[in-house]
Amino acid sequence: MRKKIARAWQALAIRNKIALFISGTLLIILLSCILDVLVIRFSMVDFSRILQVNSRNSNLVQNLEREIESFASFVRNPDTEKKAEMEDAIAQTRASVQNLPMDYLAAGPELYAKTWAIKNSHGVYETRRDGILRMGEEDPAYISSLYEVYDMQKYLLEYANDLMIGSMEAGNRTYHAKYFWMIGIPLVAIALILLDFLMVLELAGMMNHAITHPVLELADASRKIAANDFYIEDVKVDNQDELGELVAAFNKMKEAMGRYVQAQEENREAQEKLHEKEVERLEMERRLESAKVKIMMNQIDPHFLFNTLNVISGMADLEEADITEKMIRALSDLFRYNLKNDQPAVPLERELKVVEDYMYLQHMRFGARISYKVDCRVDAKAVLVPSFLFQPLVENSIIHGLSPKVEGGRILIRAWQRGNRLTITVADNGVGMDSAVRERLLAQLSEDGGEEGIGFSNVAKRVLAMYPDGAVDLFSRPGRGTVIRICMIRREA
């Protein structure tokens, strides 16, 4: 059964492979998201509403108790301080009553009735209470009215406690009613995630065999052809899709180029035999023919390399082999930038892109041991910097600073501006260096070279040559890392 599935997979077109992989993954992700939304809805909405209602009811009880206590204290011994405390408690209680929710559907008939009774009774109570506060103790109805207010306070407090207890019980019922879903839905989501992981793992293995392996075979054959070895064995794959057609075309191209070079060599040997007596002319023709072959190969090699890299990158893009595509594109961009860039200054954005490609390749080499971050606080498109500024410095940080550390480290590139001066730093938390090494590196800035720190020396000399009023500094401590700071006048792109 597994072999039948493998054969069917090899026969699928690349577009159908991608569609099958994406649709299966998206379906499980969609189901997981729906389940997560249900859990989040209860935890963030329903549970939050329960806590909010309980909090409001609890605040009402606390504020009402405080008002009752401060009212009794003021009645026993009226003074300005107790009056201010009572008025503050009254205001807090009034606000708590006004904040009570009046949602019949959410609260239910019993809690809604208690809430309505509290709101209605509180208005009557406030009228009676304010009347007592305006009475004098000599008023004949003062005592009876005062105890009537005490009874109303007791009545309101009992209702508030009943409302608080009722809301807590309703919240507990709601929580227990949905407890199964809170536990069951995450378990189902975890099962779907595991299923998705297993499916992706299986498809990844199939794609590795159907896509990555042929691409690696093509890359290895391309390197041998670039070294003028046209007599290698044909690349063999089981694919019956577009990648299989590409491999077949590659083999034909290899054979055609091999026959062409062989024909050129045989032609040269035939000319030598025909002109044995004309030694000088034979030597001139041989050299001319050899030069033609070398020129032709120098033209073919870069063109063939970039075309092959572009074809492989395009196929990796179609197959969604993201890591392979990114590595090929990053390597191609680095080659193209290093070979074709002859400008002394380029936009900062372009330099950051180059070092990003370089760091991506290094990340593929070192994995999580090395991390990289850019903090650019200027318009990278509008600022010019010397070309090949970052890559030598970052390479030095990796080789001399981070790779000797077992745990690796990180690199941080920062760029900011104060006034018309642009400041750039390249920092790492590698092994660092002592003061003697630092002084030796700085001393090389006034010399013609030196093997140690040649990347730093080269960059620093170019910066100081292009910006006479610029500055290059080097800071480092053993075990702590190294920072290179470059200051220059900002130039617009």
N, C-alpha and C positions, 0 to 999 in steps of 0.2 A: 504493500500500500504506500509506504514511504517513497519507494522508487518511482511509482506511478505519479505521485504528487510532484516529485523532483523533476521528472520528465515534462510534466505539464507546465511546471514553473519555468523551465528552460525554454519552452516553446512560446511562452507568453511574450507579447511585445513589451517594450520598456514602459510605454504609457499605461498598459494594463497592469503591469507589476506595481507601478506607482499608485494607480487608482485603487488596487486591492489593498495595498499596505495602508494608504491614507484613510480609506473608508472604514476599514476594520478598527484602526486606532481611534479615529474620530468618534465612531459609534460608542465604544467603551468609555472614552473620555466624556462624551455627552451624558451617558447614563451616570457616570460618577459625579459629574457636575450637578445633575438634577438631584441626586441623593444628598450631596453636600449642601445644596440650596435649602432642602427641606430641614436638615439639621440646623443650619445657620438661622433659618427663619424662626425655629422654636427658641434657640438659644439667644438670638439677638432681638427678636420681636416679642414672642409670647412670654418668655421668661422675664425679659426686661419690663414688660407691662405689669406682670405679677409683682415684681419688686417695687415698681413705681407706685402701684396702688397701695401696697402694704406700707411703703414709706410715708405716703400722704396720710394714711389713717393713723399710723404711729405718731407722726408729727402733730396731728389734731389732738390725740390723747395727751401728749406731753405739754402742748401749749395750753390746753384747757386746764390741766392740773396746775400749771404755773399761774394761769389767770385766777383760778379759784383761791390759790394760796396767797397771791399778792393782793387780791380783793379783800380777803378776810384780814390780812395784816393791815391794810389801809383803813378798814372800818374800825379795827380795834385802836389803832394809834395813827390817825391821819397826819402826815407831814409831806413836805415837798419831795423827798427822795422816794418814799413809798408810793406816792402818787405817780411819779415818773416811771417807776418799775411796773406799776399796775397798768398804766396806759400802754407801755411797750408790750406787755403780755396780752392785753386786749387786742392790739393791732396784729400780733402774731396769730392769735386764735382766729380772728376774722379772716386773715389771709388763708389759714389752713382750711376753714370752712368753704371759702370760695374756690379753693383748689380741688375740692372733692369731685371725683369724676361722676358724671350723670349719664353714663352710657348704659341704657337698659339692656341691650343685647349682650354686652360684655359682662355686666355685673349680675344679671339675673333679677327676678322679681323681688326676692327677699332683701338682698343688699341694696337694690335700688330704692325700696321702700324705706329702709333705715337711713340711707343717705338723704332722701327727700325730707324725712322727719327731722333730721338734724338741721338741715338748712332752714326749714320752715320754723322750727322751734328756736333756733339761734336768733332769728330776727326778733321774735317776741321777747326772748330773754334779754337782748340788748336794750330794748325799750324799757323793761322793768328795771334793769340794772342801772341805766342812766338816770331813771327817775329817782332811785334810792340815793345815788350820788348827789343829786340836786337837793334832796330833803335835808332837813336839819334833824338832830336827835330829839328836839323838843316836839316834833310833829307827832300827833297821837298815832298816826298810821305807820310810823317809821319801823317799829319792831316787827309788826306783822308783815309789812312789805319786805323787810330784810330777810326774814325766814322764808318767805315765798321765793325770793331770789336764790337763797341757799338750796331750796328744793329743786328749782329749775337747773341750777348748776349740777346738782347730783344727778338729775334726770339726763342732762346732756352728756355728762361723763359716762353714765352707764350705757347710753346709746352709742357713744363713741367707742367704748371698749367692746360692745357687742359687734359694732361694725368692723373694728380691727380684727377681732377673733374670727368673724365670719369671712372676711376677705382672705385671711391666712388659710382658713380651712378650704375655701374655694380654690386658692392658688395651689394648695397641696393636692387637691383632687385633680386639678388640671395637669400638674406635674406628673402625678402617678399615672394618669390616663395616657400621657405621651412618653412615659419612661421607656416602654418597649421600643417605640420608634427611635428614641435617642440612642438606645443600645444597638438595636437591630440594623438601622440604616448604616451607621459607620462600618459594621461588620460586612454588610453587603458591599459597601463601597471598597473596603479593603480587598474583598474577594475579587471584585472587578478589576482593581488595580493589579492584583497578582496575575489575573488572567491576561490582562493587557501586557504586563511585563513578559510573561511566558510567550505570548504571541509575537511581541516585538523581538524577543530574543531569537525565536525560531526564524522569523522573517529576516532578521539581521544576518543570521548564519547563511540563509539561502542567498541573500543579496551579496554577502561576502564572497561566496563561491561563484555567483553568476556575474558579479560586477567588479568587485575589488580585485579578485585574483586575476581576471583578464587584464584589468588596467595595470596592475603591477607587472604582469608579463610584458605588456606593451612598453612600459617604462624601461624595464631592463633591456629589452631588445633595442629600444631607441638609444640608450646609452652606448650599447655596443656598436650600433651603426654610426653614432656620432664619433666613435673612435676609429671609423673607417673599416670596421669588420662587417663585411656584407655577406659572409659565408656562414652565418649562424643558422641554426635550425629554425623552421617556421614556428610561429607562436600557435599553440594548439589549445583550443577551448571547446567546450560542449555547447556553447550558446547557439541558439537558433534565432536570436532577435537581432536588433540593429547593431549591438556590440559584436555579435558574431560576424556580421557583414563588414564591420570596421576592421576586425582582425584579418579577415580574408583580403580586404583591400590593402592593408598594411603589408601582408606577406607578398602580395603581387608587387607593390612598390619597392620592397626590399630586393626582390629578385631582379626587377628591372634596373634598379640602380647598380646592383652587383654586376649584371651583364654589361651595363654601360661602362663601368670602370674597368672591367676585364677587357672589353673591346678596345678601350683606350690604351691599356697596357700592351695588348697584342699588336696594336697598330704601331706603337712606339718601337717594339722589338723588331717588327718587320722592316721599319724604316732604317733601323740600325744595320740590319743584315744587307739591305739594298745599297747602303752607302758606306760599306766598310773601307773602301779605298779613300773616301773623302773624309778624313779624320776630323779636320777642323770644322767642316760644315756639319758633319754628323754630331759633333759635340755641341755646336750651337743649336741644332734642331732638337737634340735631346734635352738641353736645358730649357729651351723654349717650350717644349711639350710638357716637361715637368712643371714649369711655372704655370702653364695653363691649367694643368690638373689641380695644382695647389690653390690657384685662384678660384677655380670652380668649386672645390671642396670648401674653401673658406666662405664662399657665397651660399653653398647648400647647407652647411652645418647650422649656422644660426637660424636661417630661414626654416629649415626642417625642424629644429628644436622648438622654435616658437609655435610653428604650425601644429606639431605633435602635441605640445603642451596645451594648446587651445582646443584641439580635438578631444584630448583626454578630459580636460576641464569641462567641455560642453557635455560629454557623455556622463560625467559624474554629476553634473547639474541635472540632467534628465533623470538619472537614477536616484537623485536626492542623496548621493553619497557626500554629505556636506563637508566632512573632515577632509576627504581626499580632494574635493574641489577647492576648498579654501587653501590647502597646502600648495596645490599646483598653481593657483592664481597668485598666492603670496610669493612663491619662488619666481614665477614669470614676471611679476611686477618689479621684484628686486633686480633681476637680470636686466630688464628693460631700463629701469632707472639708472643703474650703474653704467650701462653701455651707451645710452643715448643722451644722458643729461650732461650738457656742457655749459650750463648757466652758472655763474658765480653765486647768484642769490635766487631763491625760490620762495613761494609762499609757505608760511609756517604750516598750513594745513597739509601741504604735500609732504613735508618732512615728517610730520606726525603719522601720515599714512604709511610712509616707508618703514618707519620704526615699528608701526603696528604690525605690518606684514612680517618683519624680522622677528618680533616678539612672538607672533603666532607660531612661526616655525620652531622657535626655541621652546615654546610651551609644549609643542608636540614631542620635543626631544626630552625635556626635563619633567614634563607633567606638572603636577601641583607644587613641585618644589620651588618654582619661580612664578611670582605674580607681577603684574604690571598695571600701572595706573597713570592717567594723564589728568592734570588739573590746569586747564587753559582758561585764563580769565581775560583774554583779549580776542579780537576778531581774527581767527587763524587764517581767513581768506585774504585779509587786507594787510597783513604784516609780512615783510620779507625778512628772511634769515639766510645765512650762508648755506649753500647746498652741502649735503653729506655731513650735517651737523650732529645729529643724534645717534645714528647707527654705530659709528666708531666708539662713542662714549658708552652706549648701552652694551655693546659687545665687550668692552673692557670691564664693565660692572659684572657681567655674567662670568667671564673667564677668570678674572682676578679676584672678584669679590664674593660672588654667590656660589659658583660651582665647587669651591673648596669646602663649603659648609654642607654637612650631611643633610641638614634640614632645609637647605636652600634659603630663600629670602624673597624680598620684593624690591621693585624699582619704581621710583616716583619721578615723573617729569612735570615740572610746574613752569608756568609762564604768566607773568603779570606786568603791569605798566604803572609807573609813577612819573607824572609829567610826560616828558618826551623820551624817557629812558625805559627800554624793555629789558627785563631780567628773566633769565631762564636758568633753571637748576635741574641737574640730573643726580638723583640721590639713590643710594642703596644701603641696605642694612647688612652688608656682607662682613668679611673678615677685617676690613679696614687695613690701615698701614701705619707704621710708626713715623715719627717726625723726620727721620733720616731719609726714608724713601720719599716722603712728601717733598722735602727740600730738593732732592735730586730730580724729581719730576718737574718742579717749578724752574729749576736751573736749566733744564733742557729747552725752555722757551727762548733762551738767548743763544742756543747752539743750533747746529744744522741737523740734528737728529738724535739718535739713541734708540736702542732696541726696546728698552723697558718703557712702557707707556707711550708707544709711538702714536696710538690713536688719540690720546689726550694732547700730546705735543702737536700733532698735525692740525687738529681742530683749533687749538688755542692760537697757533701761529696764523692760520687763515682768518680767524676772527679779528685778531689784532691788526692784521694787514688791511682788512676791509674797513675796520672801524678804529682809527688811530686813537680816538678818545674812549674806546671800550676797555673792558677789564675782564680778566679770567682768574678765578680763584679756585683753590683746591683745599677742602677741609676733610680731615679723616682722623679717626681714632681706632686703635687696634680693638677688634671685637665688637665695635659699634657701627662701622660702616663708613661710607665716603660720600661727599657732596661736592659736585662741580658747579660753580656759579659763573654765569656769563652775563655781562651787562653791556648794552650797546644802545646807540641812538635808534629810535624806531624809524623804519623806512616803510613807506606805503607801497603796496603791490600795484 
